[in-house]
Amino acid sequence: MTKIIGVAGSLRSGSLNAALLRAAAELMPAGSAIEIGTIKGIPLYDGDLEQAEGIPAAVTVLKEQIAVADALLLVTPEYNNSMPGVFKNALDWLSRPPADSARIFRGRRVAVIGASPGGFGTILSQNAWLPVLRTLGMQPWFGGRLMVSRAGKVFDENGELVDEQVREQLREFNRNFVEFLKA
């Protein structure tokens, strides 16, 4: 079984990216699965907090989910032409302490997808993630991209992916990412 940990980079309960992650988990090919992780509960990174209290429990939970997975799927919104601060903050915490960063990230395969109400999807946010992922020593998959634009029209009021073309694109993305992981 190929196990991917998926994380949406928004805290909003009605997040389009959380909805996209749920749809990705639903559309995985046989023999693979997405386990959904969360950045909720991760405080702003503060070295004083880390020194005084150690690594927060929410960070430890997500780190262990990533450590046992075959790959990571980041589902990123795009805020002001870049990645959301709350999502980058979570990865900053996940890289702490530096001695443990390699166990979580080094050589781990990763893909990035995203949804946006705008017309360009999340192309700039996805691009902004690339230097971060390289710095962490991850292996980004460049075999496919999925940027869902005008996402308010492809999900219904319950957050269900109702656009058949986008469903098929997501199904194909998942299939190709899993093949990459098996190679």
C-alpha positions as CSV (number, residue, x, y, z in Angstrom):
1,M,0.0,0.0,0.0
2,T,1.4,3.4,-1.0
3,K,0.7,5.9,1.8
4,I,0.7,9.6,1.2
5,I,0.2,12.2,3.9
6,G,-1.8,15.1,2.5
7,V,-1.9,18.5,4.2
8,A,-4.0,21.5,3.2
9,G,-2.5,24.9,3.8
10,S,-5.6,26.7,5.1
11,L,-7.2,26.9,8.5
12,R,-10.6,28.0,7.2
13,S,-13.4,25.5,7.8
14,G,-14.8,26.1,4.3
15,S,-11.3,25.9,2.6
16,L,-11.3,25.1,-1.1
17,N,-8.0,23.4,-0.6
18,A,-9.2,21.2,2.2
19,A,-12.0,20.2,-0.1
20,L,-9.5,19.5,-2.9
21,L,-7.5,17.3,-0.5
22,R,-10.6,15.4,0.5
23,A,-11.4,14.9,-3.2
24,A,-7.8,13.7,-3.8
25,A,-8.1,11.2,-1.0
26,E,-11.4,9.9,-2.5
27,L,-9.9,9.5,-6.0
28,M,-6.8,7.6,-5.2
29,P,-6.0,4.5,-7.3
30,A,-6.3,1.0,-5.8
31,G,-3.4,0.1,-3.6
32,S,-2.8,3.7,-2.4
33,A,-4.3,6.0,0.1
34,I,-4.0,9.6,1.3
35,E,-4.1,10.1,5.1
36,I,-5.1,13.7,5.9
37,G,-2.9,15.6,8.2
38,T,-3.5,19.1,9.6
39,I,-1.7,22.3,10.4
40,K,-4.5,23.3,12.9
41,G,-3.1,23.9,16.3
42,I,0.4,24.8,15.2
43,P,1.4,28.1,16.8
44,L,3.5,30.8,15.1
45,Y,7.1,29.7,15.2
46,D,9.0,31.3,18.1
47,G,12.4,30.2,19.1
48,D,11.7,31.2,22.7
49,L,8.6,29.0,22.8
50,E,10.6,26.1,21.3
51,Q,13.3,26.6,23.9
52,A,10.9,26.9,26.8
53,E,8.3,24.3,25.9
54,G,9.9,22.1,23.2
55,I,8.1,21.0,20.0
56,P,4.3,21.6,20.2
57,A,2.1,18.4,20.2
58,A,0.4,19.4,16.9
59,V,3.8,19.6,15.2
60,T,4.9,16.2,16.7
61,V,1.8,14.5,15.4
62,L,2.2,15.8,11.9
63,K,5.9,15.0,11.9
64,E,5.3,11.4,12.8
65,Q,2.6,11.1,10.1
66,I,5.0,12.4,7.5
67,A,7.9,10.2,8.8
68,V,6.0,7.0,8.1
69,A,4.4,8.0,4.8
70,D,5.8,7.3,1.4
71,A,5.3,10.8,0.2
72,L,3.8,14.2,1.0
73,L,1.0,16.0,-0.9
74,L,0.9,19.8,-0.2
75,V,-2.4,21.4,-1.1
76,T,-1.7,25.0,-1.2
77,P,-3.9,28.1,-1.4
78,E,-2.4,31.2,-3.0
79,Y,-2.4,34.4,-1.0
80,N,-1.0,37.6,-2.5
81,N,0.8,35.6,-5.3
82,S,2.6,33.3,-2.9
83,M,2.2,30.6,-0.3
84,P,0.1,31.2,2.8
85,G,2.2,32.2,5.8
86,V,0.4,29.7,8.1
87,F,1.4,26.9,5.8
88,K,5.1,28.0,5.6
89,N,5.0,28.4,9.3
90,A,4.0,24.8,9.7
91,L,6.9,23.6,7.6
92,D,9.2,25.8,9.6
93,W,8.1,24.1,12.8
94,L,8.3,20.7,11.1
95,S,12.0,21.3,10.3
96,R,12.7,21.8,14.1
97,P,15.0,20.8,15.6
98,P,17.5,20.8,12.8
99,A,18.9,17.4,13.8
100,D,15.4,15.9,13.1
101,S,14.7,17.7,9.8
102,A,16.4,15.1,7.6
103,R,14.3,12.3,9.1
104,I,11.1,14.1,8.1
105,F,12.2,15.7,4.8
106,R,15.4,14.4,3.3
107,G,14.7,12.4,0.1
108,R,10.9,12.4,0.8
109,R,8.9,12.7,-2.4
110,V,6.4,15.5,-2.6
111,A,3.8,16.9,-4.9
112,V,2.0,20.3,-4.8
113,I,-1.5,21.0,-5.9
114,G,-3.9,23.8,-5.1
115,A,-7.2,25.6,-5.7
116,S,-8.1,29.2,-6.0
117,P,-11.1,31.3,-6.8
118,G,-9.0,33.3,-9.2
119,G,-8.2,32.6,-12.8
120,F,-4.6,31.5,-12.5
121,G,-5.1,28.7,-10.0
122,T,-2.2,28.5,-7.6
123,I,0.7,28.6,-10.1
124,L,2.6,31.3,-8.1
125,S,2.1,29.6,-4.8
126,Q,3.2,26.3,-6.2
127,N,6.3,27.9,-7.7
128,A,7.1,29.6,-4.4
129,W,7.2,26.2,-2.6
130,L,10.0,24.8,-4.9
131,P,13.0,26.5,-3.2
132,V,11.6,25.6,0.2
133,L,11.2,22.0,-0.8
134,R,14.7,21.9,-2.3
135,T,16.2,23.4,0.8
136,L,14.6,20.7,2.9
137,G,16.1,18.1,0.6
138,M,12.8,16.8,-0.7
139,Q,12.2,15.3,-4.1
140,P,9.4,17.3,-5.8
141,W,7.5,15.5,-8.5
142,F,7.5,17.5,-11.7
143,G,5.5,15.1,-13.8
144,G,2.3,16.9,-13.5
145,R,0.7,20.0,-12.0
146,L,-2.8,20.6,-10.8
147,M,-4.0,24.2,-10.4
148,V,-7.7,24.4,-10.0
149,S,-8.8,27.9,-11.0
150,R,-12.2,29.4,-10.4
151,A,-12.6,26.8,-7.7
152,G,-15.8,28.3,-6.3
153,K,-17.5,26.9,-9.4
154,V,-16.1,23.3,-9.2
155,F,-17.1,22.6,-5.6
156,D,-20.6,22.6,-4.3
157,E,-21.8,24.3,-1.1
158,N,-20.8,21.1,0.9
159,G,-17.2,21.2,-0.5
160,E,-17.8,18.3,-2.8
161,L,-15.9,18.3,-6.1
162,V,-18.7,18.4,-8.7
163,D,-16.8,19.3,-11.9
164,E,-16.3,16.1,-13.8
165,Q,-13.3,17.5,-15.8
166,V,-11.5,18.5,-12.7
167,R,-12.3,15.1,-11.0
168,E,-10.7,13.4,-14.0
169,Q,-7.7,15.7,-13.9
170,L,-7.3,14.9,-10.2
171,R,-7.7,11.2,-10.7
172,E,-5.0,11.3,-13.4
173,F,-2.7,13.4,-11.2
174,N,-3.1,10.9,-8.4
175,R,-2.5,7.9,-10.7
176,N,0.7,9.5,-12.1
177,F,2.0,10.6,-8.7
178,V,1.6,7.0,-7.4
179,E,3.4,5.7,-10.4
180,F,6.3,8.1,-9.7
181,L,6.4,6.8,-6.1
182,K,6.7,3.2,-7.3
183,A,9.5,3.9,-9.7
